[in-house]
């Protein structure tokens, strides 16, 4: 059995334990997947980082900020973060 495994370059596994060799022998898929998706295009945020003095308009960011302000005005926004450990302990307990 060992000689057969050496000839056909397979692993010697007399107890038939699952080793994962079938998966490990397969070709890697990373390069094919990376080639499938298009390359990242420069975004407005990237331009703002490169040229901080240049005035740009990010419509998606403005829409997001406007949406958050509308939610806060209706009382549906995210709660305020606790600044100290005492504040978080004070509000963390449940009342009976």
Secondary structure as UniProt FT lines:
FT   HELIX           2..7
FT   TURN            8..9
FT   TURN            14..15
FT   HELIX           21..25
FT   HELIX           30..36
FT   HELIX           44..50
FT   TURN            52..53
FT   HELIX           59..73
FT   TURN            74..75
FT   HELIX           85..92
//
